[in-house]
Amino acid sequence: MEDYFLLQWMVAVSMRLPPGPRCDHARLNWDDHVEQLLHEGKFAREYRMSLPACEELISLLAPTLQRVEWNSRGREPIRVEHIVALGLRALGGGRLQDLRHIIGSSLSAAYQAFDDFVNAINTSPDFDINFPQSNKAWQEVNDGFTAKSSDGIMQGCVGAIDGYFQRIQTPSKSEVGNVVSYYSGHYESHGVNCQACVRSDLSFMYFGVVAPGSTNDNISYPLAAGLRDTIESLPPGLYCVADAAYTLQENLLIPFTGVDRNDVAHDAFNFYMSQLRIRVEMAFGRLTNKFRILKGSMVGSLDRITAIIMACARLHNYIIQMGGGDGSVVEEDGNVDDDATIADEPSAPLGMAYLPVVPNEDWEEIEGMSYARAAIVDYLRANNYQRPLYNLERKRNELLVTSPNSDLEWESEYISPS
């Protein structure tokens, strides 16, 4: 029997083929690549930011992403430029199977480089998302929103908040426990609820993945402790704006719904508030269109998915801070921003560019009170302000394309820009 096993081993060894020659992966020549993209005018399209912004990003991440040269198995090490290029293009919607040629590596090494890039973004204090830390900074935020309000009607706004639904693969029971809570019947997909608060320039002052996908905004908002505590601590006269899926509070204003909208002053308030609230919708639209990885159903562990979403939000802020503009959609005054790159999301209601969180069947409006909202309504009524005719015409056109039996008829109360 021992001779038999020995014979088997000898046959197996003799049949083992000798290893072939090792393939030497070639790295992307970054300098030549940049020169070509600049010549074609496509660098910003490929990398979601300008070349100066990308060079600064490489500089900021270099201490974290720098590889040890003598550990490289190729003729040259993987440079920081390669990792950043792969990371940005993957967040932009590219597949790592295709992008691995940028760094000239195996697929597993490409995944590792991408994870290193995401972790570097999320751990660097240069990309932190914070509320203003001084009275002067809060005043600047307030001035920005006042400038967006026609006739300066809404003078106390310091933020616009909303939530959006990010599709994910079905999470494992060992990871989340209650898998059903992550399923949204409206979008027929598993997902997570993200909450955000933005400035008028569309940059985030708060962003977090806070709840399972079946959770509506009214419940998710208290779970975002940093967001809730900041808004509730605002001094009298200052407030944030949100849609009607939230609860009216003194420092959190929402539009009038149902029959209350029939009042001319209430309808006018909804219009003027929508000029500010649309900023968070524009921010979500820009985020999901710039980083197309968010467009599909994200794959991976919940921790990894959360890390990728947060990295996108942090880079969104960085691009704006580096002069990337404040969005590209139609404004309430009818003008269009110069860089029309935000496209509709086919599965989103009313042609939005992202998937808003819509109230489920368990949502119930809770009576609230806000002296700030009442004061604004009184001012509008006393000065005979009404919704502009061009906006009424647009709303009429929206209703014409909405079927009487469609869910969009009630959803428009919560998520329509008007």
C-alpha positions in Angstrom: 0.0 0.0 0.0 2.9 2.4 0.8 4.4 1.6 -2.6 1.0 2.4 -4.2 0.8 5.8 -2.6 4.4 6.5 -3.5 3.7 5.6 -7.1 0.7 8.0 -7.1 2.8 10.8 -5.8 5.5 10.2 -8.3 3.0 10.3 -11.2 1.4 13.5 -9.8 4.8 15.2 -9.6 5.9 14.1 -13.0 2.6 15.5 -14.5 3.0 18.9 -12.9 3.8 21.4 -15.5 6.7 23.8 -14.9 5.6 27.4 -14.2 5.5 29.7 -17.1 7.5 32.9 -17.4 6.2 35.6 -15.0 4.3 38.4 -16.7 5.9 41.8 -16.0 2.9 44.2 -15.6 3.5 47.6 -17.2 2.3 50.7 -15.2 0.4 53.6 -16.9 2.7 56.4 -17.9 1.0 59.1 -15.8 2.7 62.1 -17.4 1.9 61.0 -21.0 -1.6 60.0 -19.9 -2.3 63.5 -18.5 -0.8 65.2 -21.5 -3.1 63.3 -23.8 -6.3 64.0 -21.8 -5.5 67.7 -21.6 -4.9 67.7 -25.3 -8.4 66.1 -25.8 -10.0 68.3 -23.1 -11.2 65.2 -21.2 -9.2 65.2 -18.0 -12.1 66.5 -15.8 -14.5 64.1 -17.4 -12.2 61.1 -16.7 -11.2 62.1 -13.2 -14.2 64.1 -11.9 -12.1 67.1 -11.1 -9.6 69.5 -12.7 -5.9 68.7 -13.0 -4.8 71.2 -10.3 -7.4 69.6 -7.9 -6.2 66.1 -8.8 -2.5 67.1 -8.3 -3.4 68.6 -4.9 -5.3 65.4 -4.0 -2.3 63.3 -4.9 -0.1 65.5 -2.7 -2.5 65.2 0.3 -2.8 61.4 0.0 0.9 60.7 -0.7 2.0 60.2 2.9 -0.7 57.5 3.3 -0.6 55.8 -0.1 3.2 55.9 -0.8 4.3 52.3 -1.5 7.7 50.9 -0.6 9.7 50.6 -3.8 11.7 47.5 -3.0 8.4 45.7 -2.3 7.3 46.1 -5.8 7.4 43.0 -8.0 7.3 45.0 -11.2 10.0 47.0 -13.0 8.7 50.1 -11.2 6.6 50.6 -8.0 2.9 51.5 -8.0 3.0 55.3 -7.7 0.5 57.4 -5.7 -0.7 58.8 -9.0 -1.7 55.3 -10.2 -3.7 54.5 -7.0 -5.5 57.9 -7.1 -6.3 57.4 -10.8 -7.6 53.9 -10.2 -9.7 55.1 -7.2 -11.2 58.1 -8.9 -12.2 56.2 -12.0 -13.6 53.3 -9.9 -15.8 55.8 -7.9 -16.8 57.3 -11.3 -18.3 54.0 -12.2 -15.4 52.1 -13.8 -14.9 48.4 -13.2 -11.7 47.3 -11.4 -11.4 44.4 -13.8 -10.8 47.0 -16.6 -9.0 49.6 -14.5 -6.3 47.3 -13.1 -4.2 48.0 -16.2 -3.7 51.6 -14.8 -1.5 50.2 -12.1 -0.4 47.2 -14.1 -1.3 44.6 -11.5 -3.4 41.6 -10.7 -7.1 42.0 -10.0 -6.5 41.3 -6.3 -3.9 44.0 -6.1 -6.3 46.4 -7.8 -8.9 45.8 -5.2 -6.4 46.4 -2.5 -5.3 49.6 -4.1 -8.9 50.8 -4.3 -9.5 50.0 -0.7 -6.4 51.8 0.3 -7.6 54.9 -1.6 -11.0 54.8 0.0 -9.5 54.4 3.5 -7.0 57.2 2.9 -9.8 59.6 1.9 -11.9 58.6 5.0 -9.0 58.9 7.5 -7.5 62.1 6.3 -8.6 65.2 8.3 -8.2 67.2 5.1 -11.5 65.8 3.9 -13.5 65.9 7.1 -17.2 67.0 6.9 -18.0 69.5 9.6 -20.6 72.1 10.6 -19.3 75.7 10.9 -17.1 76.2 14.0 -17.5 79.9 14.5 -20.2 82.6 14.4 -18.5 84.1 11.3 -18.7 80.8 9.5 -22.4 80.3 10.4 -23.0 83.9 9.1 -21.4 83.0 5.8 -23.7 80.0 5.4 -26.7 82.2 6.2 -25.6 84.8 3.7 -25.3 82.1 1.0 -28.9 80.9 1.5 -30.3 84.4 1.8 -28.7 85.2 -1.6 -30.6 82.2 -3.1 -34.0 83.5 -1.8 -35.9 85.9 -4.0 -36.3 89.3 -2.4 -34.4 87.9 0.6 -37.7 86.4 2.0 -36.0 83.4 3.8 -33.3 85.2 5.8 -32.7 82.8 8.7 -31.8 79.6 6.8 -28.5 77.9 7.6 -28.9 74.5 6.0 -31.0 72.2 3.9 -31.5 68.6 4.9 -32.8 65.5 3.2 -32.2 61.8 2.8 -31.6 59.6 -0.1 -31.8 55.9 -0.7 -28.6 54.0 -1.8 -29.2 50.6 -3.3 -27.0 47.8 -2.0 -26.8 44.0 -2.5 -28.8 41.9 0.0 -26.8 42.1 3.3 -26.0 38.9 5.1 -28.0 38.0 8.2 -24.8 37.6 10.2 -23.8 41.1 9.3 -27.1 43.0 10.0 -29.4 40.7 11.8 -32.7 42.0 10.4 -32.2 41.8 6.6 -35.9 42.7 5.9 -35.3 46.2 7.4 -33.0 47.0 4.6 -35.5 46.3 1.9 -37.5 49.2 0.3 -40.8 48.2 -1.2 -40.9 51.4 -3.2 -37.6 50.8 -5.0 -37.9 47.0 -4.7 -34.3 46.8 -3.6 -32.2 46.6 -0.4 -30.5 49.8 0.6 -29.5 52.2 3.2 -30.8 55.6 4.3 -28.3 58.5 4.0 -28.9 61.8 5.7 -27.3 65.1 4.8 -27.2 68.8 5.5 -25.8 71.2 2.9 -24.7 74.7 2.4 -26.0 76.8 -0.4 -22.9 76.0 -2.5 -24.0 72.3 -2.4 -21.2 71.2 0.0 -22.1 68.9 2.9 -22.0 70.2 6.4 -23.2 66.7 7.6 -23.3 63.4 5.8 -24.0 60.0 7.2 -25.2 56.5 6.4 -27.6 56.3 9.4 -30.3 53.7 8.9 -31.6 50.6 6.9 -33.3 51.4 3.6 -36.9 50.8 4.9 -36.5 53.6 7.4 -38.1 56.9 6.5 -36.5 60.3 7.0 -38.6 61.2 10.0 -37.2 58.2 11.9 -33.7 58.4 10.4 -33.2 62.1 11.4 -33.1 61.5 15.2 -30.6 58.6 14.6 -28.2 61.2 13.0 -27.3 62.5 16.4 -24.8 65.1 15.2 -27.2 66.5 12.7 -30.2 66.6 15.1 -28.2 68.1 18.0 -26.8 70.9 15.9 -30.2 71.9 14.4 -31.9 71.8 17.8 -29.2 74.0 19.3 -29.6 76.8 16.7 -30.5 80.2 18.2 -34.0 81.6 17.7 -34.5 82.9 14.2 -32.1 80.5 12.5 -33.4 77.3 11.0 -32.8 74.5 8.4 -35.3 73.6 5.7 -36.5 70.1 4.8 -39.3 68.3 3.0 -42.6 67.3 4.5 -41.3 63.8 5.5 -39.7 65.5 8.5 -41.5 66.9 11.6 -42.0 70.6 11.8 -39.9 72.2 14.6 -38.9 75.7 15.6 -35.5 75.2 13.9 -36.6 72.8 11.2 -39.1 74.2 8.7 -41.1 72.0 6.3 -43.6 72.9 3.6 -47.3 72.9 4.0 -49.1 69.8 2.6 -52.6 68.7 1.8 -55.4 71.3 2.0 -53.1 73.7 3.8 -51.5 74.4 0.4 -54.7 76.0 -0.8 -54.0 79.1 1.3 -52.2 81.6 -1.0 -49.7 82.6 1.7 -49.0 78.9 2.5 -48.4 78.2 -1.2 -46.1 81.2 -1.5 -44.2 80.0 1.5 -43.7 76.6 -0.1 -42.3 78.3 -3.2 -39.8 80.5 -1.4 -38.7 77.6 0.9 -38.3 75.3 -2.2 -35.7 77.8 -3.5 -33.5 76.8 -0.6 -34.5 73.2 -0.1 -33.6 72.4 -3.7 -30.0 72.9 -2.8 -29.8 69.6 -1.0 -31.5 67.8 -3.9 -29.0 69.4 -6.3 -26.2 68.2 -4.0 -27.5 64.6 -4.1 -27.9 64.8 -7.8 -24.4 66.1 -8.3 -22.9 63.5 -5.9 -24.6 60.5 -7.6 -23.8 61.7 -11.2 -20.2 62.5 -10.5 -19.5 59.3 -8.7 -21.5 56.8 -10.8 -20.6 53.9 -8.4 -23.6 55.1 -6.4 -25.9 54.7 -9.4 -26.1 50.9 -9.2 -26.6 48.4 -6.4 -23.4 48.5 -4.4 -21.7 45.2 -3.7 -19.7 44.2 -0.6 -19.9 44.2 3.2 -22.0 46.9 4.8 -18.9 48.5 6.3 -17.2 48.6 2.9 -20.2 50.1 1.2 -20.5 52.8 3.9 -16.8 53.6 3.5 -17.2 54.0 -0.3 -20.3 56.3 0.2 -18.5 58.4 2.7 -15.5 58.7 0.5 -17.7 60.0 -2.3 -19.3 62.6 0.0 -15.9 63.8 1.2 -14.5 64.1 -2.4 -17.7 65.9 -3.4 -16.8 68.6 -0.8 -13.2 68.7 -1.8 -14.1 69.3 -5.5 -16.3 72.2 -4.5 -13.6 73.7 -2.3 -11.1 73.4 -5.1 -13.4 75.5 -7.3 -15.5 72.8 -8.8 -18.7 74.9 -8.9 -22.0 74.5 -7.1 -24.1 72.3 -9.4 -25.6 72.0 -12.8 -29.3 72.0 -12.8 -32.2 74.4 -13.5 -32.6 77.0 -10.7 -35.9 78.2 -9.4 -35.5 81.5 -11.3 -35.5 79.6 -14.6 -31.8 80.0 -15.3 -29.5 77.0 -16.1 -26.1 76.6 -14.6 -23.2 76.5 -17.0 -22.1 72.9 -16.8 -25.2 70.8 -17.5 -23.9 67.4 -16.5 -26.6 66.2 -14.1 -28.8 63.5 -15.7 -32.1 62.1 -14.5 -32.2 58.8 -12.7 -34.7 56.7 -14.6 -36.1 54.9 -11.5 -36.4 58.2 -9.4 -39.7 60.0 -9.3 -40.2 63.3 -11.1 -37.0 63.0 -13.0 -34.7 63.4 -10.1 -31.0 62.5 -10.4 -30.9 60.4 -7.2 -33.3 58.1 -5.3 -35.1 60.1 -2.6 -36.4 58.5 0.5 -40.2 58.4 0.3 -42.5 57.9 3.2 -43.8 54.4 3.6 -47.3 53.3 4.6 -46.4 53.7 8.3 -45.5 57.4 7.9 -47.7 59.7 9.9 -47.4 63.5 10.0 -46.8 64.7 13.6 -48.2 68.2 14.5 -45.4 70.7 15.2 -45.0 74.4 15.7 -42.6 76.9 14.4 -42.9 80.6 15.2 -40.3 81.3 12.5 -42.5 79.7 9.8 -45.6 81.5 11.1 -43.7 84.8 11.0 -42.6 84.2 7.4 -46.2 83.3 6.4 -47.5 86.5 8.1 -45.0 88.6 6.2 -46.0 87.0 2.8 -49.7 87.5 3.5 -49.3 91.1 4.6 -47.3 92.0 1.5 -49.5 89.9 -0.8 -46.7 87.6 -2.1 -47.8 84.8 -4.3 -46.1 82.0 -6.2 -44.8 83.3 -9.5 -46.7 82.5 -12.7 -43.8 80.7 -14.4 -43.6 78.3 -11.4 -47.4 77.7 -11.5 -47.1 76.9 -15.2 -44.3 74.4 -14.5 -46.4 72.7 -11.7 -49.3 72.5 -14.1 -47.1 70.7 -16.7 -46.0 68.3 -14.0 -49.6 67.4 -13.2 -50.4 66.9 -16.8 -47.8 64.1 -17.1 -48.8 62.5 -13.8 -51.4 59.8 -14.0 -54.3 60.2 -11.5 -53.6 56.7 -10.3 -49.9 57.2 -10.1 -47.9 57.2 -6.8 -46.2 60.3 -8.0 -49.4 62.3 -7.2 -48.8 62.0 -3.5 -45.0 61.7 -3.6 -44.8 65.2 -5.1 -45.9 66.6 -1.8 -42.7 65.3 -0.2 -40.0 65.4 -2.9 -40.9 67.8 -5.6 -38.6 70.9 -5.8 -41.8 73.0 -5.7 
